[in-house]
Amino acid sequence: MSSRKLVLAALAVFVLVLMTGVMVGQAQDDLTIGFAQVGSESGWRTSFTNAMMAEAEAQGITLLFSDGQQRQENQIAALRSFIAQGVDAIILAPVVETGWDEVLQEAQDESIPVLIIDRNVTADPSFYITRVASDFVHEGRVAAAWLVQATASRAECNIVELQGTVGSSAALDRQTGFNEVIALFPSLEIVASQSGDFTRTGGKEVMESFLNSIDPATICAVWAHNDDMLIGAIEAMKEQGIDPGDDILTISVDAIPDIFRAMADGDANATVELSPNMGVQAYQAIKDYLAGETLPPLISVPGGMYFPDTAEEEYAARSGS
Ligand code: GYE
């Protein structure tokens, strides 16, 4: 090889090394992630969306956002569009548990990693890199445990249940956890149960129909799979001259600002917290995966439980007022 050729070859290698360096750097620092969100059905969901966007911005991640409007077909279309755009990774917050295999297979075929966030999927675990979520079964258990002790002095407690979205793991698991605990206490019984789709209007409508079909004086408590449905139910109770939080006890999940307002006003008794701040863990998991690390199958997000005694200060802190 002539010395000129040698110099050229060395230069080519140098450029190649530089380019690889840039590409590796790109995978870590300049990520484009597609986020298929359920919708904006609840206050919690909106906080979760905002938290995901704020954290992406803080980390310099380009987040392509899709609002599925609570419809699986919209979410599947969003995933296909992310795949077509060749994103670095996809975050899926699935509306329901089943029916994801085909589109997850498509992502895998294109080597695009998918992270499941919040609600679960029943798909083969090899289709996603990990799941970032809280434990919904535990939330149901904690909610029931509170009601058991709150009604310890009563001979019986008839419960009406406002379920979340049919087929969603959040609704299925919360129901499982709650029922598991009350099954141990014969005094507690669910006398009516229907889905309010995790929305305020849904919760109000279902509660109205319960109050029209069951003598309100025989209802001891309302168990709502989220705060928004309970807030709708509070409206329905008040319109019928019932004093929620007193005549009928309440227990729900999420810990959104409005439930603290309701507790401070004496209209609600307790809420189980669900943290909307899952962006940090989710983006870190994607970065770790792309760097070749092995992830655990589940990254858990913890939550607490709140009562009227701290509601005023929590409301002020959480609503920013
Ligand atoms: O509790 C509810 C939202 O998937 C666990 O979805 C989540 C639930 C949350 O609409 O408010």
py3Dmol code that shows the C-alpha trace and the ligand (Angstrom):
import py3Dmol

protein = """\
ATOM      1  CA  MET A   1       0.000   0.000   0.000  1.00  0.00           C
ATOM      2  CA  SER A   2       1.369   3.414  -0.945  1.00  0.00           C
ATOM      3  CA  SER A   3       1.741   5.932   1.841  1.00  0.00           C
ATOM      4  CA  ARG A   4      -1.041   8.017   0.239  1.00  0.00           C
ATOM      5  CA  LYS A   5      -3.394   5.044   0.342  1.00  0.00           C
ATOM      6  CA  LEU A   6      -2.381   4.369   3.925  1.00  0.00           C
ATOM      7  CA  VAL A   7      -3.246   7.903   4.955  1.00  0.00           C
ATOM      8  CA  LEU A   8      -6.601   7.617   3.175  1.00  0.00           C
ATOM      9  CA  ALA A   9      -7.363   4.282   4.857  1.00  0.00           C
ATOM     10  CA  ALA A  10      -6.434   5.698   8.257  1.00  0.00           C
ATOM     11  CA  LEU A  11      -8.648   8.693   7.562  1.00  0.00           C
ATOM     12  CA  ALA A  12     -11.554   6.415   6.604  1.00  0.00           C
ATOM     13  CA  VAL A  13     -11.195   4.443   9.828  1.00  0.00           C
ATOM     14  CA  PHE A  14     -11.024   7.685  11.800  1.00  0.00           C
ATOM     15  CA  VAL A  15     -14.241   8.991  10.167  1.00  0.00           C
ATOM     16  CA  LEU A  16     -15.957   5.661  10.815  1.00  0.00           C
ATOM     17  CA  VAL A  17     -14.999   5.748  14.485  1.00  0.00           C
ATOM     18  CA  LEU A  18     -16.291   9.310  14.706  1.00  0.00           C
ATOM     19  CA  MET A  19     -19.592   8.349  13.072  1.00  0.00           C
ATOM     20  CA  THR A  20     -20.092   5.342  15.336  1.00  0.00           C
ATOM     21  CA  GLY A  21     -19.408   7.585  18.288  1.00  0.00           C
ATOM     22  CA  VAL A  22     -22.072   9.988  17.085  1.00  0.00           C
ATOM     23  CA  MET A  23     -24.541   7.162  16.498  1.00  0.00           C
ATOM     24  CA  VAL A  24     -24.030   5.609  19.923  1.00  0.00           C
ATOM     25  CA  GLY A  25     -24.342   9.058  21.428  1.00  0.00           C
ATOM     26  CA  GLN A  26     -27.554   9.570  19.500  1.00  0.00           C
ATOM     27  CA  ALA A  27     -29.151   6.446  20.890  1.00  0.00           C
ATOM     28  CA  GLN A  28     -28.626   7.763  24.401  1.00  0.00           C
ATOM     29  CA  ASP A  29     -28.956  11.518  24.213  1.00  0.00           C
ATOM     30  CA  ASP A  30     -31.296  12.219  21.353  1.00  0.00           C
ATOM     31  CA  LEU A  31     -34.117   9.755  21.806  1.00  0.00           C
ATOM     32  CA  THR A  32     -37.440   9.869  20.018  1.00  0.00           C
ATOM     33  CA  ILE A  33     -40.094   7.962  21.950  1.00  0.00           C
ATOM     34  CA  GLY A  34     -43.707   7.357  20.922  1.00  0.00           C
ATOM     35  CA  PHE A  35     -46.145   7.458  23.848  1.00  0.00           C
ATOM     36  CA  ALA A  36     -49.566   5.855  23.280  1.00  0.00           C
ATOM     37  CA  GLN A  37     -51.687   7.192  26.134  1.00  0.00           C
ATOM     38  CA  VAL A  38     -55.152   5.837  27.083  1.00  0.00           C
ATOM     39  CA  GLY A  39     -56.941   9.174  26.851  1.00  0.00           C
ATOM     40  CA  SER A  40     -57.843  11.994  29.200  1.00  0.00           C
ATOM     41  CA  GLU A  41     -60.707  10.343  31.059  1.00  0.00           C
ATOM     42  CA  SER A  42     -59.641  11.341  34.571  1.00  0.00           C
ATOM     43  CA  GLY A  43     -57.778  13.975  36.560  1.00  0.00           C
ATOM     44  CA  TRP A  44     -55.134  11.390  37.336  1.00  0.00           C
ATOM     45  CA  ARG A  45     -54.638  10.610  33.645  1.00  0.00           C
ATOM     46  CA  THR A  46     -54.104  14.294  32.845  1.00  0.00           C
ATOM     47  CA  SER A  47     -51.516  14.629  35.636  1.00  0.00           C
ATOM     48  CA  PHE A  48     -49.788  11.501  34.330  1.00  0.00           C
ATOM     49  CA  THR A  49     -49.664  12.896  30.754  1.00  0.00           C
ATOM     50  CA  ASN A  50     -48.302  16.215  32.012  1.00  0.00           C
ATOM     51  CA  ALA A  51     -45.674  14.462  34.130  1.00  0.00           C
ATOM     52  CA  MET A  52     -44.551  12.311  31.173  1.00  0.00           C
ATOM     53  CA  MET A  53     -44.222  15.377  28.938  1.00  0.00           C
ATOM     54  CA  ALA A  54     -42.408  17.480  31.533  1.00  0.00           C
ATOM     55  CA  GLU A  55     -39.909  14.713  32.283  1.00  0.00           C
ATOM     56  CA  ALA A  56     -39.275  14.091  28.558  1.00  0.00           C
ATOM     57  CA  GLU A  57     -38.563  17.762  28.089  1.00  0.00           C
ATOM     58  CA  ALA A  58     -36.278  17.863  31.123  1.00  0.00           C
ATOM     59  CA  GLN A  59     -34.301  14.946  29.683  1.00  0.00           C
ATOM     60  CA  GLY A  60     -34.206  16.301  26.113  1.00  0.00           C
ATOM     61  CA  ILE A  61     -36.307  13.408  24.801  1.00  0.00           C
ATOM     62  CA  THR A  62     -38.549  13.990  21.787  1.00  0.00           C
ATOM     63  CA  LEU A  63     -41.917  12.571  22.846  1.00  0.00           C
ATOM     64  CA  LEU A  64     -44.477  11.801  20.141  1.00  0.00           C
ATOM     65  CA  PHE A  65     -47.791  11.805  21.996  1.00  0.00           C
ATOM     66  CA  SER A  66     -51.014  10.064  21.025  1.00  0.00           C
ATOM     67  CA  ASP A  67     -54.299  10.319  22.949  1.00  0.00           C
ATOM     68  CA  GLY A  68     -56.215   7.077  22.315  1.00  0.00           C
ATOM     69  CA  GLN A  69     -59.535   8.489  23.571  1.00  0.00           C
ATOM     70  CA  GLN A  70     -60.108   5.293  25.564  1.00  0.00           C
ATOM     71  CA  ARG A  71     -60.217   3.162  22.392  1.00  0.00           C
ATOM     72  CA  GLN A  72     -57.860   0.270  21.771  1.00  0.00           C
ATOM     73  CA  GLU A  73     -58.125   0.602  17.989  1.00  0.00           C
ATOM     74  CA  ASN A  74     -56.804   4.184  18.224  1.00  0.00           C
ATOM     75  CA  GLN A  75     -53.910   2.992  20.345  1.00  0.00           C
ATOM     76  CA  ILE A  76     -53.061   0.213  17.894  1.00  0.00           C
ATOM     77  CA  ALA A  77     -53.095   2.763  15.038  1.00  0.00           C
ATOM     78  CA  ALA A  78     -50.792   5.025  17.093  1.00  0.00           C
ATOM     79  CA  LEU A  79     -48.347   2.163  17.640  1.00  0.00           C
ATOM     80  CA  ARG A  80     -48.312   1.382  13.920  1.00  0.00           C
ATOM     81  CA  SER A  81     -47.597   5.002  13.133  1.00  0.00           C
ATOM     82  CA  PHE A  82     -44.730   5.090  15.662  1.00  0.00           C
ATOM     83  CA  ILE A  83     -43.312   1.914  14.110  1.00  0.00           C
ATOM     84  CA  ALA A  84     -43.578   3.436  10.616  1.00  0.00           C
ATOM     85  CA  GLN A  85     -41.746   6.543  11.824  1.00  0.00           C
ATOM     86  CA  GLY A  86     -38.947   4.371  13.197  1.00  0.00           C
ATOM     87  CA  VAL A  87     -38.979   5.733  16.761  1.00  0.00           C
ATOM     88  CA  ASP A  88     -36.253   4.585  19.164  1.00  0.00           C
ATOM     89  CA  ALA A  89     -38.805   3.153  21.602  1.00  0.00           C
ATOM     90  CA  ILE A  90     -42.522   3.023  22.340  1.00  0.00           C
ATOM     91  CA  ILE A  91     -44.284   3.527  25.662  1.00  0.00           C
ATOM     92  CA  LEU A  92     -47.739   1.943  25.753  1.00  0.00           C
ATOM     93  CA  ALA A  93     -50.285   2.763  28.456  1.00  0.00           C
ATOM     94  CA  PRO A  94     -52.866   0.167  27.408  1.00  0.00           C
ATOM     95  CA  VAL A  95     -56.576   0.862  27.846  1.00  0.00           C
ATOM     96  CA  VAL A  96     -57.448  -2.851  28.160  1.00  0.00           C
ATOM     97  CA  GLU A  97     -55.425  -5.974  28.920  1.00  0.00           C
ATOM     98  CA  THR A  98     -55.966  -8.220  25.909  1.00  0.00           C
ATOM     99  CA  GLY A  99     -55.580  -7.915  22.138  1.00  0.00           C
ATOM    100  CA  TRP A 100     -52.066  -6.505  21.837  1.00  0.00           C
ATOM    101  CA  ASP A 101     -50.099  -9.479  20.471  1.00  0.00           C
ATOM    102  CA  GLU A 102     -50.256  -8.629  16.786  1.00  0.00           C
ATOM    103  CA  VAL A 103     -49.104  -5.028  17.038  1.00  0.00           C
ATOM    104  CA  LEU A 104     -46.459  -5.874  19.660  1.00  0.00           C
ATOM    105  CA  GLN A 105     -45.151  -8.508  17.260  1.00  0.00           C
ATOM    106  CA  GLU A 106     -44.929  -5.831  14.559  1.00  0.00           C
ATOM    107  CA  ALA A 107     -42.834  -3.614  16.861  1.00  0.00           C
ATOM    108  CA  GLN A 108     -40.589  -6.543  17.714  1.00  0.00           C
ATOM    109  CA  ASP A 109     -40.134  -7.382  14.016  1.00  0.00           C
ATOM    110  CA  GLU A 110     -38.760  -3.861  13.542  1.00  0.00           C
ATOM    111  CA  SER A 111     -36.606  -4.183  16.704  1.00  0.00           C
ATOM    112  CA  ILE A 112     -38.419  -1.289  18.384  1.00  0.00           C
ATOM    113  CA  PRO A 113     -38.496  -1.831  22.165  1.00  0.00           C
ATOM    114  CA  VAL A 114     -41.894  -1.384  23.858  1.00  0.00           C
ATOM    115  CA  LEU A 115     -42.294  -0.451  27.517  1.00  0.00           C
ATOM    116  CA  ILE A 116     -45.674  -0.984  29.202  1.00  0.00           C
ATOM    117  CA  ILE A 117     -46.692   1.734  31.631  1.00  0.00           C
ATOM    118  CA  ASP A 118     -49.546   1.844  34.171  1.00  0.00           C
ATOM    119  CA  ARG A 119     -52.200  -0.769  33.222  1.00  0.00           C
ATOM    120  CA  ASN A 120     -51.049  -4.224  32.218  1.00  0.00           C
ATOM    121  CA  VAL A 121     -51.260  -6.358  29.072  1.00  0.00           C
ATOM    122  CA  THR A 122     -51.719 -10.127  28.993  1.00  0.00           C
ATOM    123  CA  ALA A 123     -49.311 -10.498  26.031  1.00  0.00           C
ATOM    124  CA  ASP A 124     -46.185 -12.676  26.082  1.00  0.00           C
ATOM    125  CA  PRO A 125     -43.537 -10.938  28.263  1.00  0.00           C
ATOM    126  CA  SER A 126     -40.964 -11.195  25.452  1.00  0.00           C
ATOM    127  CA  PHE A 127     -42.991  -8.540  23.601  1.00  0.00           C
ATOM    128  CA  TYR A 128     -42.039  -5.777  26.038  1.00  0.00           C
ATOM    129  CA  ILE A 129     -38.895  -4.750  27.875  1.00  0.00           C
ATOM    130  CA  THR A 130     -40.510  -4.063  31.272  1.00  0.00           C
ATOM    131  CA  ARG A 131     -43.599  -2.568  32.912  1.00  0.00           C
ATOM    132  CA  VAL A 132     -43.595   0.527  35.120  1.00  0.00           C
ATOM    133  CA  ALA A 133     -46.686   0.558  37.319  1.00  0.00           C
ATOM    134  CA  SER A 134     -48.181   0.497  40.767  1.00  0.00           C
ATOM    135  CA  ASP A 135     -49.808  -2.589  42.258  1.00  0.00           C
ATOM    136  CA  PHE A 136     -53.552  -2.319  41.618  1.00  0.00           C
ATOM    137  CA  VAL A 137     -54.420  -5.479  43.558  1.00  0.00           C
ATOM    138  CA  HIS A 138     -52.693  -3.976  46.562  1.00  0.00           C
ATOM    139  CA  GLU A 139     -54.667  -0.734  46.119  1.00  0.00           C
ATOM    140  CA  GLY A 140     -57.912  -2.714  46.217  1.00  0.00           C
ATOM    141  CA  ARG A 141     -56.795  -4.545  49.349  1.00  0.00           C
ATOM    142  CA  VAL A 142     -55.808  -1.332  51.106  1.00  0.00           C
ATOM    143  CA  ALA A 143     -59.137   0.291  50.197  1.00  0.00           C
ATOM    144  CA  ALA A 144     -61.056  -2.692  51.609  1.00  0.00           C
ATOM    145  CA  ALA A 145     -58.916  -2.873  54.741  1.00  0.00           C
ATOM    146  CA  TRP A 146     -59.751   0.743  55.495  1.00  0.00           C
ATOM    147  CA  LEU A 147     -63.486   0.125  55.032  1.00  0.00           C
ATOM    148  CA  VAL A 148     -63.345  -2.953  57.262  1.00  0.00           C
ATOM    149  CA  GLN A 149     -61.969  -0.950  60.167  1.00  0.00           C
ATOM    150  CA  ALA A 150     -64.173   2.095  59.476  1.00  0.00           C
ATOM    151  CA  THR A 151     -67.272  -0.105  59.770  1.00  0.00           C
ATOM    152  CA  ALA A 152     -66.005  -2.399  62.549  1.00  0.00           C
ATOM    153  CA  SER A 153     -68.830  -1.428  64.889  1.00  0.00           C
ATOM    154  CA  ARG A 154     -71.593  -2.096  62.324  1.00  0.00           C
ATOM    155  CA  ALA A 155     -73.455  -5.375  62.029  1.00  0.00           C
ATOM    156  CA  GLU A 156     -73.512  -5.033  58.267  1.00  0.00           C
ATOM    157  CA  CYS A 157     -72.198  -2.788  55.522  1.00  0.00           C
ATOM    158  CA  ASN A 158     -73.768  -2.846  52.059  1.00  0.00           C
ATOM    159  CA  ILE A 159     -71.354  -1.529  49.465  1.00  0.00           C
ATOM    160  CA  VAL A 160     -72.044  -0.178  45.988  1.00  0.00           C
ATOM    161  CA  GLU A 161     -69.103  -0.418  43.595  1.00  0.00           C
ATOM    162  CA  LEU A 162     -68.215   1.907  40.724  1.00  0.00           C
ATOM    163  CA  GLN A 163     -65.930  -0.081  38.476  1.00  0.00           C
ATOM    164  CA  GLY A 164     -63.346   1.336  36.110  1.00  0.00           C
ATOM    165  CA  THR A 165     -63.135   0.614  32.392  1.00  0.00           C
ATOM    166  CA  VAL A 166     -64.317  -2.901  31.547  1.00  0.00           C
ATOM    167  CA  GLY A 167     -61.366  -5.133  30.630  1.00  0.00           C
ATOM    168  CA  SER A 168     -58.734  -2.750  32.044  1.00  0.00           C
ATOM    169  CA  SER A 169     -56.234  -4.251  34.447  1.00  0.00           C
ATOM    170  CA  ALA A 170     -56.752  -1.293  36.789  1.00  0.00           C
ATOM    171  CA  ALA A 171     -60.430  -2.232  37.228  1.00  0.00           C
ATOM    172  CA  LEU A 172     -59.902  -6.000  37.256  1.00  0.00           C
ATOM    173  CA  ASP A 173     -57.054  -5.916  39.775  1.00  0.00           C
ATOM    174  CA  ARG A 174     -58.610  -3.370  42.125  1.00  0.00           C
ATOM    175  CA  GLN A 175     -61.748  -5.461  42.180  1.00  0.00           C
ATOM    176  CA  THR A 176     -59.732  -8.624  42.892  1.00  0.00           C
ATOM    177  CA  GLY A 177     -57.835  -7.043  45.797  1.00  0.00           C
ATOM    178  CA  PHE A 178     -60.922  -5.466  47.355  1.00  0.00           C
ATOM    179  CA  ASN A 179     -63.052  -8.596  47.068  1.00  0.00           C
ATOM    180  CA  GLU A 180     -60.287 -10.761  48.473  1.00  0.00           C
ATOM    181  CA  VAL A 181     -60.278  -8.753  51.718  1.00  0.00           C
ATOM    182  CA  ILE A 182     -64.020  -8.273  52.195  1.00  0.00           C
ATOM    183  CA  ALA A 183     -64.551 -12.004  51.590  1.00  0.00           C
ATOM    184  CA  LEU A 184     -62.960 -12.462  55.037  1.00  0.00           C
ATOM    185  CA  PHE A 185     -65.629 -10.273  56.681  1.00  0.00           C
ATOM    186  CA  PRO A 186     -69.206 -11.518  56.266  1.00  0.00           C
ATOM    187  CA  SER A 187     -70.634  -8.173  57.447  1.00  0.00           C
ATOM    188  CA  LEU A 188     -69.391  -6.457  54.285  1.00  0.00           C
ATOM    189  CA  GLU A 189     -71.155  -7.166  51.029  1.00  0.00           C
ATOM    190  CA  ILE A 190     -71.208  -5.644  47.544  1.00  0.00           C
ATOM    191  CA  VAL A 191     -74.891  -5.174  46.663  1.00  0.00           C
ATOM    192  CA  ALA A 192     -74.449  -3.438  43.294  1.00  0.00           C
ATOM    193  CA  SER A 193     -71.562  -3.044  40.869  1.00  0.00           C
ATOM    194  CA  GLN A 194     -71.295  -1.322  37.507  1.00  0.00           C
ATOM    195  CA  SER A 195     -68.699   0.382  35.330  1.00  0.00           C
ATOM    196  CA  GLY A 196     -68.516   4.166  35.222  1.00  0.00           C
ATOM    197  CA  ASP A 197     -65.565   3.968  32.795  1.00  0.00           C
ATOM    198  CA  PHE A 198     -63.261   5.921  35.162  1.00  0.00           C
ATOM    199  CA  THR A 199     -65.081   9.184  34.301  1.00  0.00           C
ATOM    200  CA  ARG A 200     -66.934  11.731  36.426  1.00  0.00           C
ATOM    201  CA  THR A 201     -70.065  11.613  34.280  1.00  0.00           C
ATOM    202  CA  GLY A 202     -69.957   7.803  34.276  1.00  0.00           C
ATOM    203  CA  GLY A 203     -69.686   7.743  38.076  1.00  0.00           C
ATOM    204  CA  LYS A 204     -72.555  10.178  38.456  1.00  0.00           C
ATOM    205  CA  GLU A 205     -74.866   8.271  36.111  1.00  0.00           C
ATOM    206  CA  VAL A 206     -74.165   4.889  37.706  1.00  0.00           C
ATOM    207  CA  MET A 207     -74.628   6.287  41.229  1.00  0.00           C
ATOM    208  CA  GLU A 208     -77.945   7.848  40.193  1.00  0.00           C
ATOM    209  CA  SER A 209     -79.155   4.494  38.913  1.00  0.00           C
ATOM    210  CA  PHE A 210     -78.020   2.780  42.150  1.00  0.00           C
ATOM    211  CA  LEU A 211     -79.855   5.374  44.262  1.00  0.00           C
ATOM    212  CA  ASN A 212     -82.998   4.855  42.188  1.00  0.00           C
ATOM    213  CA  SER A 213     -82.943   1.076  42.457  1.00  0.00           C
ATOM    214  CA  ILE A 214     -81.666   0.590  46.030  1.00  0.00           C
ATOM    215  CA  ASP A 215     -83.035   2.271  49.158  1.00  0.00           C
ATOM    216  CA  PRO A 216     -80.228   4.797  49.911  1.00  0.00           C
ATOM    217  CA  ALA A 217     -80.771   4.271  53.639  1.00  0.00           C
ATOM    218  CA  THR A 218     -79.491   0.703  53.223  1.00  0.00           C
ATOM    219  CA  ILE A 219     -76.250   1.756  51.463  1.00  0.00           C
ATOM    220  CA  CYS A 220     -73.321   1.926  53.872  1.00  0.00           C
ATOM    221  CA  ALA A 221     -70.471   2.783  51.503  1.00  0.00           C
ATOM    222  CA  VAL A 222     -69.474   3.551  47.937  1.00  0.00           C
ATOM    223  CA  TRP A 223     -66.254   1.995  46.640  1.00  0.00           C
ATOM    224  CA  ALA A 224     -65.057   3.724  43.466  1.00  0.00           C
ATOM    225  CA  HIS A 225     -62.132   2.445  41.387  1.00  0.00           C
ATOM    226  CA  ASN A 226     -61.064   6.075  40.940  1.00  0.00           C
ATOM    227  CA  ASP A 227     -61.604   9.502  42.485  1.00  0.00           C
ATOM    228  CA  ASP A 228     -63.286  11.025  39.437  1.00  0.00           C
ATOM    229  CA  MET A 229     -66.135   8.498  39.480  1.00  0.00           C
ATOM    230  CA  LEU A 230     -66.509   9.157  43.193  1.00  0.00           C
ATOM    231  CA  ILE A 231     -66.701  12.902  42.618  1.00  0.00           C
ATOM    232  CA  GLY A 232     -69.503  12.237  40.123  1.00  0.00           C
ATOM    233  CA  ALA A 233     -71.184   9.992  42.715  1.00  0.00           C
ATOM    234  CA  ILE A 234     -70.864  12.716  45.378  1.00  0.00           C
ATOM    235  CA  GLU A 235     -72.795  15.060  43.074  1.00  0.00           C
ATOM    236  CA  ALA A 236     -75.486  12.407  42.575  1.00  0.00           C
ATOM    237  CA  MET A 237     -75.809  11.835  46.332  1.00  0.00           C
ATOM    238  CA  LYS A 238     -76.013  15.545  47.127  1.00  0.00           C
ATOM    239  CA  GLU A 239     -78.714  16.062  44.498  1.00  0.00           C
ATOM    240  CA  GLN A 240     -80.805  13.495  46.360  1.00  0.00           C
ATOM    241  CA  GLY A 241     -80.259  15.114  49.755  1.00  0.00           C
ATOM    242  CA  ILE A 242     -77.776  12.494  50.920  1.00  0.00           C
ATOM    243  CA  ASP A 243     -74.721  13.612  52.901  1.00  0.00           C
ATOM    244  CA  PRO A 244     -71.722  11.806  51.338  1.00  0.00           C
ATOM    245  CA  GLY A 245     -68.910  10.986  53.748  1.00  0.00           C
ATOM    246  CA  ASP A 246     -71.478  10.749  56.529  1.00  0.00           C
ATOM    247  CA  ASP A 247     -74.722   9.037  55.440  1.00  0.00           C
ATOM    248  CA  ILE A 248     -72.735   6.993  52.945  1.00  0.00           C
ATOM    249  CA  LEU A 249     -68.998   6.397  53.458  1.00  0.00           C
ATOM    250  CA  THR A 250     -66.644   6.767  50.510  1.00  0.00           C
ATOM    251  CA  ILE A 251     -63.404   5.120  49.459  1.00  0.00           C
ATOM    252  CA  SER A 252     -61.623   5.579  46.132  1.00  0.00           C
ATOM    253  CA  VAL A 253     -58.200   5.525  44.441  1.00  0.00           C
ATOM    254  CA  ASP A 254     -55.838   8.075  42.789  1.00  0.00           C
ATOM    255  CA  ALA A 255     -55.403  10.960  45.281  1.00  0.00           C
ATOM    256  CA  ILE A 256     -56.126  13.728  42.734  1.00  0.00           C
ATOM    257  CA  PRO A 257     -56.385  17.320  44.048  1.00  0.00           C
ATOM    258  CA  ASP A 258     -60.198  17.384  43.804  1.00  0.00           C
ATOM    259  CA  ILE A 259     -60.596  14.449  46.176  1.00  0.00           C
ATOM    260  CA  PHE A 260     -58.603  16.368  48.790  1.00  0.00           C
ATOM    261  CA  ARG A 261     -61.049  19.245  48.300  1.00  0.00           C
ATOM    262  CA  ALA A 262     -63.942  16.811  48.791  1.00  0.00           C
ATOM    263  CA  MET A 263     -62.317  15.349  51.925  1.00  0.00           C
ATOM    264  CA  ALA A 264     -61.635  18.828  53.327  1.00  0.00           C
ATOM    265  CA  ASP A 265     -65.315  19.647  52.705  1.00  0.00           C
ATOM    266  CA  GLY A 266     -66.413  16.480  54.544  1.00  0.00           C
ATOM    267  CA  ASP A 267     -67.771  14.782  51.400  1.00  0.00           C
ATOM    268  CA  ALA A 268     -65.225  11.949  51.140  1.00  0.00           C
ATOM    269  CA  ASN A 269     -63.490   9.748  53.697  1.00  0.00           C
ATOM    270  CA  ALA A 270     -60.317   8.263  52.210  1.00  0.00           C
ATOM    271  CA  THR A 271     -58.279   7.821  49.030  1.00  0.00           C
ATOM    272  CA  VAL A 272     -55.511   5.418  48.042  1.00  0.00           C
ATOM    273  CA  GLU A 273     -52.710   7.220  46.251  1.00  0.00           C
ATOM    274  CA  LEU A 274     -51.573   6.384  42.722  1.00  0.00           C
ATOM    275  CA  SER A 275     -48.476   8.308  41.692  1.00  0.00           C
ATOM    276  CA  PRO A 276     -48.638   9.936  38.234  1.00  0.00           C
ATOM    277  CA  ASN A 277     -44.851  10.444  38.262  1.00  0.00           C
ATOM    278  CA  MET A 278     -43.647   7.417  36.334  1.00  0.00           C
ATOM    279  CA  GLY A 279     -41.659   9.209  33.632  1.00  0.00           C
ATOM    280  CA  VAL A 280     -38.343   9.106  35.472  1.00  0.00           C
ATOM    281  CA  GLN A 281     -38.432   5.316  35.845  1.00  0.00           C
ATOM    282  CA  ALA A 282     -39.804   4.740  32.324  1.00  0.00           C
ATOM    283  CA  TYR A 283     -37.218   6.832  30.475  1.00  0.00           C
ATOM    284  CA  GLN A 284     -34.399   5.463  32.622  1.00  0.00           C
ATOM    285  CA  ALA A 285     -35.518   1.892  31.851  1.00  0.00           C
ATOM    286  CA  ILE A 286     -35.506   2.615  28.107  1.00  0.00           C
ATOM    287  CA  LYS A 287     -32.037   4.166  28.302  1.00  0.00           C
ATOM    288  CA  ASP A 288     -30.754   1.220  30.332  1.00  0.00           C
ATOM    289  CA  TYR A 289     -32.236  -1.232  27.847  1.00  0.00           C
ATOM    290  CA  LEU A 290     -30.672   0.567  24.885  1.00  0.00           C
ATOM    291  CA  ALA A 291     -27.338   0.506  26.734  1.00  0.00           C
ATOM    292  CA  GLY A 292     -27.590  -3.280  26.882  1.00  0.00           C
ATOM    293  CA  GLU A 293     -28.731  -3.715  30.492  1.00  0.00           C
ATOM    294  CA  THR A 294     -31.184  -6.391  31.583  1.00  0.00           C
ATOM    295  CA  LEU A 295     -34.367  -4.996  33.122  1.00  0.00           C
ATOM    296  CA  PRO A 296     -36.571  -6.533  35.820  1.00  0.00           C
ATOM    297  CA  PRO A 297     -40.043  -7.532  34.508  1.00  0.00           C
ATOM    298  CA  LEU A 298     -41.761  -4.945  36.736  1.00  0.00           C
ATOM    299  CA  ILE A 299     -40.637  -1.586  38.095  1.00  0.00           C
ATOM    300  CA  SER A 300     -43.006  -0.743  40.959  1.00  0.00           C
ATOM    301  CA  VAL A 301     -44.215   2.728  41.834  1.00  0.00           C
ATOM    302  CA  PRO A 302     -45.335   3.049  45.471  1.00  0.00           C
ATOM    303  CA  GLY A 303     -48.269   5.103  46.806  1.00  0.00           C
ATOM    304  CA  GLY A 304     -49.730   6.063  50.190  1.00  0.00           C
ATOM    305  CA  MET A 305     -53.213   6.595  51.596  1.00  0.00           C
ATOM    306  CA  TYR A 306     -54.850   9.874  52.619  1.00  0.00           C
ATOM    307  CA  PHE A 307     -57.638  10.970  54.970  1.00  0.00           C
ATOM    308  CA  PRO A 308     -59.544  14.183  55.774  1.00  0.00           C
ATOM    309  CA  ASP A 309     -57.152  15.202  58.561  1.00  0.00           C
ATOM    310  CA  THR A 310     -54.455  16.309  56.077  1.00  0.00           C
ATOM    311  CA  ALA A 311     -56.784  17.118  53.171  1.00  0.00           C
ATOM    312  CA  GLU A 312     -56.626  20.902  53.403  1.00  0.00           C
ATOM    313  CA  GLU A 313     -52.817  21.042  53.293  1.00  0.00           C
ATOM    314  CA  GLU A 314     -52.553  18.297  50.673  1.00  0.00           C
ATOM    315  CA  TYR A 315     -55.064  20.126  48.504  1.00  0.00           C
ATOM    316  CA  ALA A 316     -53.049  23.331  48.781  1.00  0.00           C
ATOM    317  CA  ALA A 317     -49.803  21.506  47.964  1.00  0.00           C
ATOM    318  CA  ARG A 318     -51.191  19.451  45.087  1.00  0.00           C
ATOM    319  CA  SER A 319     -53.455  21.982  43.398  1.00  0.00           C
ATOM    320  CA  GLY A 320     -50.869  24.723  43.676  1.00  0.00           C
ATOM    321  CA  SER A 321     -53.440  27.033  45.320  1.00  0.00           C
TER     322      SER A 321
END
"""
ligand_1 = """\
11
GYE
O -56.847 5.090 38.496
C -57.816 6.218 36.648
C -57.406 6.293 35.252
O -55.023 3.131 34.878
C -54.640 3.027 37.160
O -56.856 5.025 34.992
C -55.092 3.873 36.040
C -56.464 4.445 36.190
C -56.624 5.529 37.207
O -58.338 6.683 34.402
O -58.103 7.470 37.183
"""
view = py3Dmol.view(width=600, height=400)
view.addModel(protein, "pdb")
view.setStyle({"model": 0}, {"cartoon": {"style": "trace"}})
view.addModel(ligand_1, "xyz")
view.setStyle({"model": 1}, {"stick": {}})
view.zoomTo()
view.show()
